[in-house]
Amino acid sequence: MNRPDWHFEYMSLDDFEELLADKPADEKWELIGGRVVRMMVGARWEHHLIAQNLAFGLRRRLYKKAPAASFS
C-alpha cells in the first residue's frame, strides 16, 4: 500500500509571526518544529453536556458491579 507523500513547508519564527497578524484572534496556531499547525478550539456547550451525561451513565453502570471511576 502506498503512503501519501506529505510535503510540508517549514517557516521561520519571524514569518510565523507575520502569518499570525492576519489571523482572527479566536483561531489558535502553533509553530512546531518549523511547521505551522492549526489547533482545535474549545468545544461547544452541547458537546460538554453530552460527554458529561455519557460519563455519568457509565460511572453509574460500572459502580453497580464494583466501585469505579470514569474520566473524560
Distance bins in CASP14 RR format, pairs under 12 A and 6 or more apart:
PFRMAT RR
TARGET T0000
AUTHOR 0000-0000-0000
RMODE 2
METHOD distances of the structure
MODEL  1
6 35 0 0 0 0 0 1 0 0 0 0 0
7 35 0 0 0 0 0 1 0 0 0 0 0
8 31 0 0 0 0 0 1 0 0 0 0 0
8 32 0 0 0 0 0 1 0 0 0 0 0
8 33 0 0 0 0 1 0 0 0 0 0 0
8 34 0 0 0 0 1 0 0 0 0 0 0
8 35 1 0 1 0 0 0 0 0 0 0 0
8 36 0 0 0 0 1 0 0 0 0 0 0
8 37 0 0 0 0 1 0 0 0 0 0 0
9 15 0 0 0 0 1 0 0 0 0 0 0
9 16 0 0 0 0 0 1 0 0 0 0 0
9 19 0 0 0 0 0 1 0 0 0 0 0
9 31 0 0 0 0 0 1 0 0 0 0 0
9 33 0 0 0 0 0 1 0 0 0 0 0
9 34 0 0 0 0 1 0 0 0 0 0 0
9 35 1 0 0 1 0 0 0 0 0 0 0
9 36 1 0 0 1 0 0 0 0 0 0 0
10 16 0 0 0 0 0 1 0 0 0 0 0
10 31 0 0 0 0 1 0 0 0 0 0 0
10 32 0 0 0 0 0 1 0 0 0 0 0
10 33 1 0 0 1 0 0 0 0 0 0 0
10 34 1 0 1 0 0 0 0 0 0 0 0
10 35 1 0 0 1 0 0 0 0 0 0 0
10 36 0 0 0 0 1 0 0 0 0 0 0
11 17 0 0 0 0 1 0 0 0 0 0 0
11 18 0 0 0 0 1 0 0 0 0 0 0
11 19 1 0 0 1 0 0 0 0 0 0 0
11 20 0 0 0 0 0 1 0 0 0 0 0
11 29 0 0 0 0 0 1 0 0 0 0 0
11 30 0 0 0 0 0 1 0 0 0 0 0
11 31 1 0 0 1 0 0 0 0 0 0 0
11 32 0 0 0 0 0 1 0 0 0 0 0
11 33 0 0 0 0 1 0 0 0 0 0 0
11 34 1 0 1 0 0 0 0 0 0 0 0
11 35 1 0 0 1 0 0 0 0 0 0 0
11 36 1 0 1 0 0 0 0 0 0 0 0
11 37 0 0 0 0 0 1 0 0 0 0 0
12 18 0 0 0 0 1 0 0 0 0 0 0
12 19 0 0 0 0 0 1 0 0 0 0 0
12 31 0 0 0 0 1 0 0 0 0 0 0
12 33 0 0 0 0 0 1 0 0 0 0 0
12 34 1 0 0 1 0 0 0 0 0 0 0
12 35 0 0 0 0 0 1 0 0 0 0 0
12 36 0 0 0 0 0 1 0 0 0 0 0
13 19 0 0 0 0 0 1 0 0 0 0 0
13 20 0 0 0 0 0 1 0 0 0 0 0
13 30 0 0 0 0 0 1 0 0 0 0 0
13 31 1 0 0 1 0 0 0 0 0 0 0
13 32 0 0 0 0 0 1 0 0 0 0 0
13 33 0 0 0 0 0 1 0 0 0 0 0
13 34 0 0 0 0 1 0 0 0 0 0 0
13 36 0 0 0 0 0 1 0 0 0 0 0
14 20 0 0 0 0 0 1 0 0 0 0 0
14 21 0 0 0 0 0 1 0 0 0 0 0
14 31 0 0 0 0 0 1 0 0 0 0 0
14 34 0 0 0 0 0 1 0 0 0 0 0
15 21 0 0 0 0 0 1 0 0 0 0 0
15 22 0 0 0 0 0 1 0 0 0 0 0
15 31 0 0 0 0 1 0 0 0 0 0 0
15 34 0 0 0 0 1 0 0 0 0 0 0
15 36 0 0 0 0 1 0 0 0 0 0 0
16 22 0 0 0 0 0 1 0 0 0 0 0
16 23 0 0 0 0 0 1 0 0 0 0 0
16 29 1 0 0 1 0 0 0 0 0 0 0
16 30 0 0 0 0 1 0 0 0 0 0 0
16 31 1 0 1 0 0 0 0 0 0 0 0
16 32 0 0 0 0 0 1 0 0 0 0 0
16 33 0 0 0 0 0 1 0 0 0 0 0
16 34 1 0 0 1 0 0 0 0 0 0 0
16 35 0 0 0 0 1 0 0 0 0 0 0
16 36 1 0 0 1 0 0 0 0 0 0 0
16 37 0 0 0 0 0 1 0 0 0 0 0
17 23 0 0 0 0 0 1 0 0 0 0 0
17 29 0 0 0 0 0 1 0 0 0 0 0
17 31 0 0 0 0 1 0 0 0 0 0 0
17 36 0 0 0 0 0 1 0 0 0 0 0
18 29 0 0 0 0 0 1 0 0 0 0 0
18 31 0 0 0 0 0 1 0 0 0 0 0
18 36 0 0 0 0 0 1 0 0 0 0 0
19 27 0 0 0 0 0 1 0 0 0 0 0
19 29 1 0 0 1 0 0 0 0 0 0 0
19 30 0 0 0 0 0 1 0 0 0 0 0
19 31 0 0 0 0 1 0 0 0 0 0 0
19 34 0 0 0 0 0 1 0 0 0 0 0
19 36 1 0 0 1 0 0 0 0 0 0 0
19 37 0 0 0 0 0 1 0 0 0 0 0
19 38 0 0 0 0 0 1 0 0 0 0 0
20 27 0 0 0 0 1 0 0 0 0 0 0
20 28 0 0 0 0 0 1 0 0 0 0 0
20 29 1 0 0 1 0 0 0 0 0 0 0
20 30 0 0 0 0 0 1 0 0 0 0 0
20 31 0 0 0 0 1 0 0 0 0 0 0
20 36 0 0 0 0 1 0 0 0 0 0 0
20 38 0 0 0 0 0 1 0 0 0 0 0
21 29 0 0 0 0 0 1 0 0 0 0 0
22 29 0 0 0 0 0 1 0 0 0 0 0
23 29 1 0 0 1 0 0 0 0 0 0 0
23 30 0 0 0 0 0 1 0 0 0 0 0
23 36 0 0 0 0 0 1 0 0 0 0 0
23 38 0 0 0 0 1 0 0 0 0 0 0
23 39 0 0 0 0 0 1 0 0 0 0 0
24 38 0 0 0 0 0 1 0 0 0 0 0
24 41 0 0 0 0 0 1 0 0 0 0 0
25 41 0 0 0 0 0 1 0 0 0 0 0
26 38 0 0 0 0 0 1 0 0 0 0 0
26 39 0 0 0 0 0 1 0 0 0 0 0
26 40 0 0 0 0 0 1 0 0 0 0 0
26 41 1 0 0 1 0 0 0 0 0 0 0
26 42 0 0 0 0 1 0 0 0 0 0 0
27 36 0 0 0 0 0 1 0 0 0 0 0
27 37 0 0 0 0 0 1 0 0 0 0 0
27 38 1 0 0 1 0 0 0 0 0 0 0
27 39 0 0 0 0 1 0 0 0 0 0 0
27 40 0 0 0 0 0 1 0 0 0 0 0
27 41 1 0 0 1 0 0 0 0 0 0 0
27 42 0 0 0 0 0 1 0 0 0 0 0
28 36 0 0 0 0 0 1 0 0 0 0 0
28 37 0 0 0 0 1 0 0 0 0 0 0
28 38 1 0 0 1 0 0 0 0 0 0 0
28 39 1 1 0 0 0 0 0 0 0 0 0
28 40 1 0 0 1 0 0 0 0 0 0 0
28 41 1 0 1 0 0 0 0 0 0 0 0
28 42 0 0 0 0 1 0 0 0 0 0 0
29 35 0 0 0 0 0 1 0 0 0 0 0
29 36 1 0 0 1 0 0 0 0 0 0 0
29 37 1 0 0 1 0 0 0 0 0 0 0
29 38 1 0 1 0 0 0 0 0 0 0 0
29 39 1 0 0 1 0 0 0 0 0 0 0
29 40 0 0 0 0 0 1 0 0 0 0 0
29 41 0 0 0 0 0 1 0 0 0 0 0
30 36 1 0 0 1 0 0 0 0 0 0 0
30 37 1 0 1 0 0 0 0 0 0 0 0
30 38 0 0 0 0 1 0 0 0 0 0 0
30 39 1 0 1 0 0 0 0 0 0 0 0
30 40 0 0 0 0 0 1 0 0 0 0 0
31 37 1 0 0 1 0 0 0 0 0 0 0
31 38 0 0 0 0 0 1 0 0 0 0 0
31 39 0 0 0 0 0 1 0 0 0 0 0
32 38 0 0 0 0 0 1 0 0 0 0 0
32 39 0 0 0 0 1 0 0 0 0 0 0
40 47 0 0 0 0 0 1 0 0 0 0 0
41 47 0 0 0 0 0 1 0 0 0 0 0
42 48 0 0 0 0 1 0 0 0 0 0 0
43 49 0 0 0 0 0 1 0 0 0 0 0
43 50 0 0 0 0 1 0 0 0 0 0 0
43 51 0 0 0 0 1 0 0 0 0 0 0
43 52 0 0 0 0 0 1 0 0 0 0 0
43 72 0 0 0 0 0 1 0 0 0 0 0
44 50 0 0 0 0 1 0 0 0 0 0 0
44 51 0 0 0 0 0 1 0 0 0 0 0
45 51 0 0 0 0 0 1 0 0 0 0 0
45 52 0 0 0 0 0 1 0 0 0 0 0
46 52 0 0 0 0 0 1 0 0 0 0 0
46 53 0 0 0 0 0 1 0 0 0 0 0
47 53 0 0 0 0 0 1 0 0 0 0 0
47 54 0 0 0 0 0 1 0 0 0 0 0
47 72 0 0 0 0 0 1 0 0 0 0 0
48 54 0 0 0 0 0 1 0 0 0 0 0
48 55 0 0 0 0 0 1 0 0 0 0 0
48 72 0 0 0 0 1 0 0 0 0 0 0
49 55 0 0 0 0 0 1 0 0 0 0 0
49 56 0 0 0 0 0 1 0 0 0 0 0
49 72 0 0 0 0 0 1 0 0 0 0 0
50 56 0 0 0 0 0 1 0 0 0 0 0
50 57 0 0 0 0 0 1 0 0 0 0 0
50 72 0 0 0 0 0 1 0 0 0 0 0
51 57 0 0 0 0 0 1 0 0 0 0 0
51 58 0 0 0 0 0 1 0 0 0 0 0
51 70 0 0 0 0 0 1 0 0 0 0 0
51 71 0 0 0 0 0 1 0 0 0 0 0
51 72 1 0 1 0 0 0 0 0 0 0 0
52 58 0 0 0 0 0 1 0 0 0 0 0
52 59 0 0 0 0 0 1 0 0 0 0 0
52 70 0 0 0 0 0 1 0 0 0 0 0
52 71 0 0 0 0 0 1 0 0 0 0 0
52 72 1 0 0 1 0 0 0 0 0 0 0
53 59 0 0 0 0 0 1 0 0 0 0 0
53 60 0 0 0 0 0 1 0 0 0 0 0
53 70 0 0 0 0 0 1 0 0 0 0 0
53 72 0 0 0 0 0 1 0 0 0 0 0
54 60 0 0 0 0 0 1 0 0 0 0 0
54 61 0 0 0 0 0 1 0 0 0 0 0
54 70 0 0 0 0 1 0 0 0 0 0 0
54 71 0 0 0 0 0 1 0 0 0 0 0
54 72 1 0 0 1 0 0 0 0 0 0 0
55 61 0 0 0 0 0 1 0 0 0 0 0
55 62 0 0 0 0 0 1 0 0 0 0 0
55 68 0 0 0 0 0 1 0 0 0 0 0
55 69 0 0 0 0 1 0 0 0 0 0 0
55 70 1 0 1 0 0 0 0 0 0 0 0
55 71 1 0 0 1 0 0 0 0 0 0 0
55 72 1 0 1 0 0 0 0 0 0 0 0
56 62 0 0 0 0 0 1 0 0 0 0 0
56 63 0 0 0 0 0 1 0 0 0 0 0
56 69 0 0 0 0 0 1 0 0 0 0 0
56 70 0 0 0 0 1 0 0 0 0 0 0
56 72 0 0 0 0 1 0 0 0 0 0 0
57 63 0 0 0 0 1 0 0 0 0 0 0
57 64 0 0 0 0 0 1 0 0 0 0 0
57 68 0 0 0 0 0 1 0 0 0 0 0
57 70 0 0 0 0 1 0 0 0 0 0 0
57 72 0 0 0 0 0 1 0 0 0 0 0
58 64 0 0 0 0 0 1 0 0 0 0 0
58 65 0 0 0 0 0 1 0 0 0 0 0
58 68 0 0 0 0 1 0 0 0 0 0 0
58 69 0 0 0 0 0 1 0 0 0 0 0
58 70 1 0 1 0 0 0 0 0 0 0 0
58 71 0 0 0 0 0 1 0 0 0 0 0
58 72 0 0 0 0 1 0 0 0 0 0 0
59 65 0 0 0 0 0 1 0 0 0 0 0
59 66 0 0 0 0 0 1 0 0 0 0 0
59 67 0 0 0 0 0 1 0 0 0 0 0
59 68 1 0 0 1 0 0 0 0 0 0 0
59 69 1 0 0 1 0 0 0 0 0 0 0
59 70 1 0 1 0 0 0 0 0 0 0 0
59 71 0 0 0 0 1 0 0 0 0 0 0
59 72 0 0 0 0 0 1 0 0 0 0 0
60 67 0 0 0 0 0 1 0 0 0 0 0
60 68 0 0 0 0 1 0 0 0 0 0 0
60 69 0 0 0 0 0 1 0 0 0 0 0
60 70 0 0 0 0 1 0 0 0 0 0 0
61 68 0 0 0 0 1 0 0 0 0 0 0
61 70 0 0 0 0 1 0 0 0 0 0 0
62 68 1 0 1 0 0 0 0 0 0 0 0
62 69 0 0 0 0 1 0 0 0 0 0 0
62 70 1 0 0 1 0 0 0 0 0 0 0
62 71 0 0 0 0 0 1 0 0 0 0 0
63 69 0 0 0 0 1 0 0 0 0 0 0
63 70 0 0 0 0 1 0 0 0 0 0 0
END
